């Protein structure tokens, strides 16, 4: 990925006046703008860093969601209705990506021109990690009581938090090979936590 700065302004499609690339609406004529190539971080006014303030991001998300509500564009032109739908889809994609640490890491790796491990069509080539995941899965399979599963959930969540911190340090420090491995490990840990919770629910319902 090049380090070329993208322009801060573009021309409004409606009045041709200058409008900030990150703006939802034109300051001059108030026409809704196309989402363009705005990256997910800029959409929420965030620095491009792995550590994000989820609460602040969610507040911005809800505010933008209200501004883009279809009811606000019911009497507008077809073009403006289409642009509002595009903006809403782009907003939802940005929020879903950045609020999930694994998706956020994948996104940041791709912004840096690096394909994450274990993505579409990619195998994970880390015997140590695969062995760890297999052992966790076997332990969960053998667990037959709520106390054992609760302990597993607590442990995997603790490991996930530590892994997430290391991952943030790696990404923000441009240590991308390390970041790829940590992203894969975090994905396994989060999946194991989900599977343990699901088994706990099944036991409770039995």
N, C-alpha and C positions, 0 to 999 in steps of 0.2 A: 504494500500500500504506500502511495507516495505521501510526502509530507506537505504537498501543495495545499495552501489554504483555500477553502471554498469562499466565494464572495459572500459578504455579509448582507447584501441587498439584491433584490431582483425587481423586475418590472411587474406591476399589478396587471393581471390579464384584462381587467375591466377599465381602469382609468389610465393605465400605463405609467402611473406614478411609482416612485421607489417604495418598496416594502421590504421589511426585514425578512430574511430567509426563514427564520423561525416563527414568524407571526402567523396566527390563524386567519387574521383579517387585515385588510388594508386600512391604514390610519386615515387615508384621504377619503376613500369612498365606502369603506366598511364592507367591501365584497370579500367573501371567504376565498382563501387561497388554496392552491394544490399543496399536498404534503411534500412533494418533491423528493430530494435525496437527503432530507434531514435525518441525522443519526438519532438513535433513541435517547442518548444523553442530552443532546441539545434540545430535544422536544420538551424535556422536563427542566431545562435550565440547570443541568448538573454538569460538574466536571467529569471528564472521562476517567473514572477511577472505579476499581472493583467495589470499594466500600461506598455504598449509597445509603442515604437517609430514606428508608422505606416509607416512613410516616409522611415526610415532606413530599415525597414523590406521589404518594397516594392522594394527598390534598390537591396537588396540581392536576392529577389525573381526573379526580371528581369534578373539579372546576371546569376543565376543558370538556369533559363529557357533557356537562350541562350546556355549555356554549354550542356544542355540536348536536344537541338533541334534534331529532327529525322534525318535531313540532315547530321548531324555530324556522324551518325552511319550507314549510308546507305551502306557503304562498310565493316562494321564490321561483326563479327560473329553473329549468331542467338542469342546466349546467351547474348552478349553485347547489342544487339538491345532490347531484352526482359528486361534487367536490366535498360536500359535507360527509357523505358516506365514505369517501376515500380517506378523509381526515380521521373519521371515527375508527375505521379499520386500522389505520396506521397507529393511532393512539393506543388502541387495545393491544396491538402486537408489541409496541414498545413497552407497555406496562407489564404484560405477561412475561416478556423476556427479561426485563431488569429486576423484577421482584423475585425471580427464581435464581439462586446463586449458580446453579449448573448452566442454565440457559444464558445467564449474564456472562459467565466465563466463556462459553462457546462463542457468544456474540463478540466479546472483546478479542478473543483469539482470531476470529475471522476478520475483524477490523484491522488486525496486524498482519493479515495475509497468511495466517496459519490455520490449517484444517485440524480440528480437535480429533482426539482418538475416539474410536467407538461410535463415530457418527454413521450416517447413511453409507453402507457399503464398506465401512472400515472395521477391521478387527482390532481387538485390544491385544497388544503384544507385550504383556507384563506378567510373567509367570507368578511372581510374588503376590501381585494384586489378585490374580485369578485364584490362587490358592487361599488367600485370605477370605475372598468372597465365598468360595466353596465351603470353607470351614464354618463361616457364619451361617450359611444356609443350612448346613447339616445340623448345627447346634439349634437352630430355630425349629427344624423338622423334629428333633428329638425332645424339644421342650413341651411338657404336658401340663404345666400349671401356670397360673397367672403371675405368681411371684417371680418365676424364672424368666418369663417373657418381659415383665416389667423391668427386670434388671438388664435384660438385653437391650430394651428400648432406651433406657437411661445411658447405657454404655455407647450404643451407636450414635445417639444424639451428641454425647460429649465428644466422641471422636470426630463427628461431622463438624462441630463448631471449631475444633482445633484445625481440622483440615481446611475449612473455609478461610480461617485466618491466614494459614500458610499459603493458600491459593491466592488470596488478595495480595500478599507480599510478593509472590512470584510474578503475578500479572503486572502489578504496578511497577515492579523492578525489571520488567522485560525479560524475565527468566522463563521463556516460553516452553522449553522442553519440560522443565519441572512443572510448569502450570498445566500442561497437557495431562501429565500423569496424575496430578492432584485433582484435576477436574473429573477424571474417570473414577478415582477413588471416592470423591464426594458423591458422585452419582450412585455408586454402589451402596454407600453408607445410607443415603437418603432412601433408596429403594428398600434396603433391609429394614429400616425403621418403619416404612409403610407396611411391609409384609408382616412384621412383628405385630403391629397394631391390628392388622386384619385378622391374624390368628387369635389374638387376644379377644377380639369381638366375637369370633366364631366360638371360642371356648365359653364365653359369657352367655351366648345364646343357646348353647347345647343343654 
